[in-house]
Amino acid sequence: MSGHVQDLWYSPGPGGKDRPTSRNGHGRRWKARYLDPDGRERSKTFTRKLDAENFLVQNGADMLRGTYLDPDAGKLTLRRYADQWRTTRSWDAGTRQTIEHRLDKHVLPKLGDKRLDQLARSPSIISGWLAGLPVAPVYAGQILTVLSSVLAAAVDDGLISRNPCRVASVKAPRVDRRKLVPWTGGQVAAVRAAVPARYQATVDCGSGLGLRQGEIFGLPLGAVSFLRRSVHVRVQVRLVGNRPVFAPPKGGKERDVPLPGPVSLALAAHLEKFPARKVTLPWREPGGKPHTETLVFASVRGLAVHRTTFNTEVWRPARKTAGLPNLRENGMHALRHYYASVLLAGGVDIRALSDYLGHHDPAFTLRIYAHLMPGADDRARQAIEAALNAQDVAPSDTAGVSWET
């Protein structure tokens, strides 16, 4: 790298004697001047000559390593960069809606006018913003993840040298993870009895198949195999901008779920009384290609069941009638938790349960439901006792053995 340090207080004079400049005694004395990788002249001033020389050395090393950052690059505001960033993402419509809502409602109003280099230099700005978010800890962590994704892209684009969301001092709010308490069979039955007849079998699909709400509403008749006693989960109804669309299951993960006898009978009785209806919705997003499925569950008007309407007009009144509090954990998702608890109590292993629930990783399933696995302490004691008893070690065999660990 070509570069040099210029003295701003003195310039060469006649006879090799330096003479004071008009800036003598004012401002920083030493200016480090260099050419960047694009051939443009850059400069930075310093109080000490040694600092200017070290700056040139460091810049030269960064250029050789390919880690040089344009000093003006980070002057872009977060709002301007985030607007560019979001146009380059290939999310589906639902994911885009979620991320853009978090950006526009929670991130940009407070941080949008901050420059990228300001945020990179001062992670405390992020910490202060995070502490002031008027949302639950879990949601605050999700919002922080969105901001971190934007700033990680800025690092990759060479605009800043580090992501301030990933430094040790910036921490998402601590989440008080209470152990999940599943409904009892009596509570499931009480809610089912309070649901209108047209939708009673939706409770069976949640508690007996472990389906998500959108998967229940998007359950095609052809996915139910009464002979093979299996249900193939391949499509869901989801809302994008409050408009229903067909989409793959969460994470795009199709799966097969065992069809228990009581659920099979409940579905057969439902279909006899409320025949399956053909429903056409856009695929993945409101403007998507029309997609038609013959659905097991449909509204009174023969349309796809709308989640918001169902929750307001069907689920909440039924929950109230059943004597359950109006809490988020008593949403329809509680049926999946009941399903998981029953399978674990019956000895089904975590990997199989994870597959049935459509989770991406058995470890995720374990984190949620490990405390519901029955008799873990007893099984552990029995396993160790059986192993030790099998050794059948005689007292004479232990002579000279050290038991220190």
Secondary structure, DSSP 8 states (H G I E B T S, - for coil): --EEEEESSEEE-GGG-EEE-TTTTSS--EEEEEE-TTS-EEEEEESSHHHHHHHHHHHHHHHHHT----TTGGGSBHHHHHHHHHHT----HHHHHHHHHHIIIIIHHHHTTSBHHHHHH-HHHHHHHHHT--S-HHHHHHHHHHHHHHHHHHHHTTS-SS-GGGSTT---------------HHHHHHHHHHS-GGGHHHHHHHHHH---HHHHHT-BGGGEETTTTEEEE--EEEEETTEEEEE-SGGG--EEEE--HHHHHHHHHHHHHS--EEEEEEBSSTTS-EEEEEES---TTSS---HHHHIIIIIHHHHHHTT--S-GGGSTTHHHHHHHHHHHHTT--HHHHHHHHT-S-HHHHHHHHGGGSTTHHHHHHHHHHHHHHHH---GGGGTT-----
